[in-house]
């Protein structure tokens, strides 16, 4: 969803100086079609991506309380965040959810520079690997 929301921000330069969208080369950046796509993409980014991440972060914070208060319906609703992890690392679902939008971001920031994109994606993945090695959240030790 984050890649779709960020697609209107991925413009590249033509030899004649015009800029068009990477996924839709017939759409010139800055024209009315692009403006409508940009508004839709930003709304999807704010409400769909960031809203869902905020809701999941709140739920990850509240799941221990909900479990102690025996609010089983709420715990079941957010089971996808916590069921794969040990009880002391229940929070690790939120960093895994943030990894997707962060991996989509380098294409927007450096659309015309693939080496920079590769370095950014490698740094993001390496930092998540370091957090995973420190937290060791998985239930199975293998």
Buried (B, 14 or more C-beta within 10 A) or exposed (E): EBBBBBBBBBBEEEEEEEBBBBEBEEBBBEEEBBEEBBEBBBEBBEEBBBEBBEEBBEBBEBBBEBBEEEBEEBBEEBEEBBEBBBEEBBBBBBBBBBBBBBBBBBBBEBBEEEEEBEEBBEEBEEEBEEBBEEBEBEEEEE
